[in-house]
Amino acid sequence: MQLPPSPAQRRIALLTYISPLQKWGSAQRSRHLIDALLRHGAVDVVVLRFDRRGAEAPPVSVSDFHGARVIEIGVTVGGLPSRPRFDLASDHVTRTVEQHVDLKSYDLFVSRYVKPALKLRLPPQAPVVVDFDDAVYEPPWRALSTPKMWVGAFTRLLNDRLLVRMRLACRPHAHYFFCREAERRHFPALPGSVLPNLPAAPARPGPPSFDTPARPALMFVGLLDYMPNTDAVDWFLADIWPRVRAAVPDARFLIVGSGADELLARWRAHAGVETLGFVDSLADAYAQATASVVPMRGGAGTNIKALEPFHYGRPVIATRQVLEGYDSLFRDGQDMLAADDARTFAEHCIALLDNPARARELARSGYQRLSTHLTTEHFGSILDSAVTPLLSGGGSSMASHASRP
């Protein structure tokens, strides 16, 4: 009987569309995965790059990240199966990857998001871990204003709720990570566990400063060209911000993140609104804010933007969709404030702007919950419970006991 390879001999491929070297928030989860997987073997991060840079940049680049080899492969888009939008297996994409890496040489595949695992024709008996992250996407229906938007929304729903479910049911030797319990319940037949999202912690010893700025301000942080984020800011400015300004006339609303110039200009036309764009120092940006707002009405997942403010000593006001993504880890009225209607949301904003002591109280409570329950050690232990039996030939761990933070 052939023994499984030792940790020193194991080779693991992390498949992704997003390089861990990027500054986007979504790359943070990839970095946590890499650090945890390195305990189980040598890690190659295979990045499939479908954008136009593939024609301008070298087709392959290799770099190092924390001891893992990052291999970025430019992929040209051919027929329908090769398009990244659809989770169809592509011989073209598989052949492109195999020109640079030997897929048969790996003992385990980990797919960051479901797409890479379904796009490539992986060796049929190789164990696979699929990190769904955002498994259930709900379009921001109110924001769909053009036929192109409606087509895009229905195309994604068709892909996620038909193609993905049909193809995942056929994969043996697999384990599935979800970022929250509510999403795991959508896939009861798949062996899986909840692997929570962790916000990037600032390089700072000890807890943050909870001091509030002299001038009252609210802040939104996010990728502003992402439709659910655009809808969130539009709704806030149209229905919530006028109520806030009427009660707190000197309040500012700070919008942080990259977005189209015309979009930022439209938002700046509102009284008291400042668009800061991409900032080099989040600490400096959060220092200007009394509280962070996350008025999401669509999208998916746990909205990591609702956790990050706690690392900087700021409280969070969010919709219930955001709060419920944490399955009671954060509590309404104790760690966050939640509301789905514009009037109540505005009242929460006004209450914190008028009462900085209350803002500091919520921020301290949220930070305590975050730093106690959402740790890299907890993240690593859940990954270990899933990966260890797959690498030892024992099949999926069914690690439901490790699913809650």
GIDA-V619823 format. One record per residue. RES is the residue in three letters. SS is DSSP state (alpha for helix, beta for strand, coil for the rest). PHI is phi in whole degrees, 0 to 359 (none if undefined). Layout:
res->RES ss->SS phi->PHI
res->RES ss->SS phi->PHI
This chain:
res->MET ss->coil phi->none
res->GLN ss->coil phi->279
res->LEU ss->coil phi->283
res->PRO ss->coil phi->294
res->PRO ss->coil phi->296
res->SER ss->coil phi->286
res->PRO ss->coil phi->306
res->ALA ss->coil phi->291
res->GLN ss->coil phi->263
res->ARG ss->coil phi->290
res->ARG ss->beta phi->237
res->ILE ss->beta phi->238
res->ALA ss->beta phi->249
res->LEU ss->beta phi->263
res->LEU ss->beta phi->264
res->THR ss->beta phi->203
res->TYR ss->coil phi->265
res->ILE ss->coil phi->241
res->SER ss->coil phi->294
res->PRO ss->coil phi->293
res->LEU ss->coil phi->279
res->GLN ss->coil phi->285
res->LYS ss->coil phi->269
res->TRP ss->coil phi->298
res->GLY ss->coil phi->299
res->SER ss->alpha phi->295
res->ALA ss->alpha phi->286
res->GLN ss->alpha phi->297
res->ARG ss->alpha phi->296
res->SER ss->alpha phi->300
res->ARG ss->alpha phi->295
res->HIS ss->alpha phi->297
res->LEU ss->alpha phi->298
res->ILE ss->alpha phi->300
res->ASP ss->alpha phi->300
res->ALA ss->alpha phi->287
res->LEU ss->alpha phi->289
res->LEU ss->coil phi->297
res->ARG ss->coil phi->287
res->HIS ss->coil phi->252
res->GLY ss->coil phi->161
res->ALA ss->beta phi->286
res->VAL ss->beta phi->241
res->ASP ss->beta phi->252
res->VAL ss->beta phi->262
res->VAL ss->beta phi->262
res->VAL ss->beta phi->260
res->LEU ss->beta phi->268
res->ARG ss->beta phi->249
res->PHE ss->coil phi->261
res->ASP ss->coil phi->278
res->ARG ss->coil phi->292
res->ARG ss->alpha phi->299
res->GLY ss->alpha phi->301
res->ALA ss->alpha phi->274
res->GLU ss->alpha phi->255
res->ALA ss->coil phi->271
res->PRO ss->coil phi->304
res->PRO ss->coil phi->297
res->VAL ss->beta phi->222
res->SER ss->beta phi->226
res->VAL ss->beta phi->234
res->SER ss->beta phi->215
res->ASP ss->beta phi->247
res->PHE ss->beta phi->219
res->HIS ss->coil phi->55
res->GLY ss->coil phi->95
res->ALA ss->beta phi->264
res->ARG ss->beta phi->268
res->VAL ss->beta phi->259
res->ILE ss->beta phi->247
res->GLU ss->beta phi->265
res->ILE ss->beta phi->242
res->GLY ss->beta phi->286
res->VAL ss->coil phi->239
res->THR ss->coil phi->278
res->VAL ss->coil phi->270
res->GLY ss->coil phi->250
res->GLY ss->coil phi->284
res->LEU ss->alpha phi->304
res->PRO ss->alpha phi->299
res->SER ss->alpha phi->278
res->ARG ss->coil phi->285
res->PRO ss->coil phi->294
res->ARG ss->coil phi->295
res->PHE ss->coil phi->254
res->ASP ss->coil phi->271
res->LEU ss->coil phi->248
res->ALA ss->coil phi->294
res->SER ss->coil phi->236
res->ASP ss->alpha phi->297
res->HIS ss->alpha phi->297
res->VAL ss->alpha phi->294
res->THR ss->alpha phi->298
res->ARG ss->alpha phi->296
res->THR ss->alpha phi->299
res->VAL ss->alpha phi->293
res->GLU ss->alpha phi->289
res->GLN ss->coil phi->291
res->HIS ss->coil phi->237
res->VAL ss->coil phi->225
res->ASP ss->coil phi->267
res->LEU ss->alpha phi->297
res->LYS ss->alpha phi->285
res->SER ss->alpha phi->272
res->TYR ss->coil phi->263
res->ASP ss->coil phi->269
res->LEU ss->beta phi->204
res->PHE ss->beta phi->248
res->VAL ss->beta phi->239
res->SER ss->beta phi->256
res->ARG ss->beta phi->281
res->TYR ss->coil phi->71
res->VAL ss->coil phi->282
res->LYS ss->alpha phi->300
res->PRO ss->alpha phi->301
res->ALA ss->alpha phi->294
res->LEU ss->alpha phi->269
res->LYS ss->alpha phi->282
res->LEU ss->coil phi->268
res->ARG ss->coil phi->270
res->LEU ss->coil phi->280
res->PRO ss->coil phi->308
res->PRO ss->coil phi->298
res->GLN ss->coil phi->263
res->ALA ss->coil phi->287
res->PRO ss->beta phi->292
res->VAL ss->beta phi->227
res->VAL ss->beta phi->250
res->VAL ss->beta phi->252
res->ASP ss->beta phi->265
res->PHE ss->beta phi->301
res->ASP ss->beta phi->62
res->ASP ss->coil phi->257
res->ALA ss->coil phi->267
res->VAL ss->coil phi->233
res->TYR ss->coil phi->263
res->GLU ss->beta phi->244
res->PRO ss->coil phi->300
res->PRO ss->coil phi->283
res->TRP ss->alpha phi->305
res->ARG ss->alpha phi->294
res->ALA ss->alpha phi->269
res->LEU ss->coil phi->279
res->SER ss->coil phi->250
res->THR ss->coil phi->228
res->PRO ss->alpha phi->303
res->LYS ss->alpha phi->298
res->MET ss->alpha phi->296
res->TRP ss->alpha phi->295
res->VAL ss->alpha phi->298
res->GLY ss->alpha phi->297
res->ALA ss->alpha phi->295
res->PHE ss->alpha phi->290
res->THR ss->alpha phi->297
res->ARG ss->alpha phi->294
res->LEU ss->alpha phi->297
res->LEU ss->alpha phi->300
res->ASN ss->alpha phi->295
res->ASP ss->alpha phi->290
res->ARG ss->alpha phi->259
res->LEU ss->alpha phi->235
res->LEU ss->alpha phi->300
res->VAL ss->alpha phi->298
res->ARG ss->alpha phi->296
res->MET ss->alpha phi->296
res->ARG ss->alpha phi->279
res->LEU ss->alpha phi->292
res->ALA ss->coil phi->296
res->CYS ss->coil phi->263
res->ARG ss->coil phi->263
res->PRO ss->coil phi->278
res->HIS ss->coil phi->52
res->ALA ss->beta phi->224
res->HIS ss->beta phi->221
res->TYR ss->beta phi->237
res->PHE ss->beta phi->261
res->PHE ss->beta phi->240
res->CYS ss->coil phi->271
res->ARG ss->coil phi->203
res->GLU ss->alpha phi->297
res->ALA ss->alpha phi->301
res->GLU ss->alpha phi->282
res->ARG ss->alpha phi->299
res->ARG ss->alpha phi->294
res->HIS ss->alpha phi->285
res->PHE ss->alpha phi->231
res->PRO ss->coil phi->295
res->ALA ss->coil phi->276
res->LEU ss->coil phi->265
res->PRO ss->coil phi->290
res->GLY ss->beta phi->196
res->SER ss->beta phi->211
res->VAL ss->beta phi->265
res->LEU ss->coil phi->249
res->PRO ss->coil phi->291
res->ASN ss->coil phi->284
res->LEU ss->coil phi->243
res->PRO ss->coil phi->287
res->ALA ss->coil phi->293
res->ALA ss->coil phi->273
res->PRO ss->coil phi->293
res->ALA ss->coil phi->282
res->ARG ss->coil phi->207
res->PRO ss->coil phi->285
res->GLY ss->coil phi->75
res->PRO ss->coil phi->287
res->PRO ss->coil phi->281
res->SER ss->coil phi->279
res->PHE ss->coil phi->258
res->ASP ss->coil phi->295
res->THR ss->coil phi->264
res->PRO ss->coil phi->289
res->ALA ss->coil phi->294
res->ARG ss->coil phi->259
res->PRO ss->coil phi->296
res->ALA ss->beta phi->205
res->LEU ss->beta phi->247
res->MET ss->beta phi->218
res->PHE ss->beta phi->239
res->VAL ss->beta phi->236
res->GLY ss->coil phi->173
res->LEU ss->coil phi->285
res->LEU ss->coil phi->281
res->ASP ss->coil phi->275
res->TYR ss->coil phi->282
res->MET ss->alpha phi->306
res->PRO ss->alpha phi->300
res->ASN ss->alpha phi->290
res->THR ss->alpha phi->300
res->ASP ss->alpha phi->298
res->ALA ss->alpha phi->298
res->VAL ss->alpha phi->291
res->ASP ss->alpha phi->301
res->TRP ss->alpha phi->296
res->PHE ss->alpha phi->300
res->LEU ss->alpha phi->289
res->ALA ss->alpha phi->282
res->ASP ss->alpha phi->246
res->ILE ss->alpha phi->252
res->TRP ss->alpha phi->301
res->PRO ss->alpha phi->301
res->ARG ss->alpha phi->292
res->VAL ss->alpha phi->294
res->ARG ss->alpha phi->295
res->ALA ss->alpha phi->294
res->ALA ss->alpha phi->271
res->VAL ss->coil phi->231
res->PRO ss->coil phi->299
res->ASP ss->coil phi->265
res->ALA ss->coil phi->290
res->ARG ss->beta phi->246
res->PHE ss->beta phi->240
res->LEU ss->beta phi->257
res->ILE ss->beta phi->246
res->VAL ss->beta phi->245
res->GLY ss->coil phi->142
res->SER ss->coil phi->275
res->GLY ss->coil phi->193
res->ALA ss->coil phi->297
res->ASP ss->alpha phi->302
res->GLU ss->alpha phi->292
res->LEU ss->alpha phi->293
res->LEU ss->alpha phi->297
res->ALA ss->alpha phi->296
res->ARG ss->alpha phi->297
res->TRP ss->alpha phi->290
res->ARG ss->alpha phi->294
res->ALA ss->coil phi->291
res->HIS ss->coil phi->281
res->ALA ss->coil phi->299
res->GLY ss->coil phi->81
res->VAL ss->beta phi->261
res->GLU ss->beta phi->232
res->THR ss->beta phi->258
res->LEU ss->beta phi->267
res->GLY ss->beta phi->68
res->PHE ss->coil phi->285
res->VAL ss->coil phi->247
res->ASP ss->coil phi->283
res->SER ss->coil phi->234
res->LEU ss->alpha phi->294
res->ALA ss->alpha phi->300
res->ASP ss->alpha phi->294
res->ALA ss->alpha phi->292
res->TYR ss->alpha phi->296
res->ALA ss->alpha phi->298
res->GLN ss->coil phi->275
res->ALA ss->coil phi->253
res->THR ss->coil phi->279
res->ALA ss->beta phi->206
res->SER ss->beta phi->252
res->VAL ss->beta phi->248
res->VAL ss->beta phi->226
res->PRO ss->coil phi->273
res->MET ss->coil phi->286
res->ARG ss->coil phi->238
res->GLY ss->coil phi->203
res->GLY ss->beta phi->103
res->ALA ss->coil phi->203
res->GLY ss->coil phi->74
res->THR ss->coil phi->263
res->ASN ss->coil phi->50
res->ILE ss->coil phi->303
res->LYS ss->alpha phi->296
res->ALA ss->alpha phi->272
res->LEU ss->alpha phi->260
res->GLU ss->alpha phi->307
res->PRO ss->alpha phi->303
res->PHE ss->alpha phi->297
res->HIS ss->alpha phi->295
res->TYR ss->coil phi->248
res->GLY ss->coil phi->74
res->ARG ss->coil phi->240
res->PRO ss->beta phi->283
res->VAL ss->beta phi->233
res->ILE ss->beta phi->244
res->ALA ss->beta phi->217
res->THR ss->coil phi->284
res->ARG ss->alpha phi->294
res->GLN ss->alpha phi->304
res->VAL ss->alpha phi->290
res->LEU ss->alpha phi->299
res->GLU ss->alpha phi->292
res->GLY ss->coil phi->294
res->TYR ss->coil phi->255
res->ASP ss->coil phi->49
res->SER ss->coil phi->73
res->LEU ss->coil phi->295
res->PHE ss->coil phi->251
res->ARG ss->coil phi->250
res->ASP ss->beta phi->296
res->GLY ss->coil phi->88
res->GLN ss->coil phi->246
res->ASP ss->coil phi->241
res->MET ss->beta phi->224
res->LEU ss->beta phi->244
res->ALA ss->beta phi->231
res->ALA ss->coil phi->197
res->ASP ss->coil phi->253
res->ASP ss->coil phi->258
res->ALA ss->alpha phi->298
res->ARG ss->alpha phi->296
res->THR ss->alpha phi->291
res->PHE ss->alpha phi->301
res->ALA ss->alpha phi->296
res->GLU ss->alpha phi->299
res->HIS ss->alpha phi->298
res->CYS ss->alpha phi->299
res->ILE ss->alpha phi->297
res->ALA ss->alpha phi->299
res->LEU ss->alpha phi->283
res->LEU ss->alpha phi->294
res->ASP ss->alpha phi->278
res->ASN ss->coil phi->228
res->PRO ss->alpha phi->302
res->ALA ss->alpha phi->296
res->ARG ss->alpha phi->294
res->ALA ss->alpha phi->298
res->ARG ss->alpha phi->294
res->GLU ss->alpha phi->298
res->LEU ss->alpha phi->297
res->ALA ss->alpha phi->297
res->ARG ss->alpha phi->296
res->SER ss->alpha phi->295
res->GLY ss->alpha phi->296
res->TYR ss->alpha phi->296
res->GLN ss->alpha phi->297
res->ARG ss->alpha phi->295
res->LEU ss->alpha phi->296
res->SER ss->alpha phi->287
res->THR ss->alpha phi->270
res->HIS ss->alpha phi->257
res->LEU ss->coil phi->253
res->THR ss->coil phi->242
res->THR ss->alpha phi->295
res->GLU ss->alpha phi->294
res->HIS ss->alpha phi->295
res->PHE ss->alpha phi->303
res->GLY ss->alpha phi->295
res->SER ss->alpha phi->292
res->ILE ss->alpha phi->293
res->LEU ss->alpha phi->298
res->ASP ss->alpha phi->301
res->SER ss->alpha phi->296
res->ALA ss->alpha phi->274
res->VAL ss->alpha phi->281
res->THR ss->alpha phi->303
res->PRO ss->alpha phi->294
res->LEU ss->alpha phi->293
res->LEU ss->alpha phi->286
res->SER ss->coil phi->269
res->GLY ss->coil phi->87
res->GLY ss->coil phi->267
res->GLY ss->coil phi->79
res->SER ss->coil phi->293
res->SER ss->coil phi->281
res->MET ss->coil phi->50
res->ALA ss->coil phi->281
res->SER ss->alpha phi->293
res->HIS ss->alpha phi->295
res->ALA ss->alpha phi->256
res->SER ss->coil phi->277
res->ARG ss->coil phi->259
res->PRO ss->coil phi->287
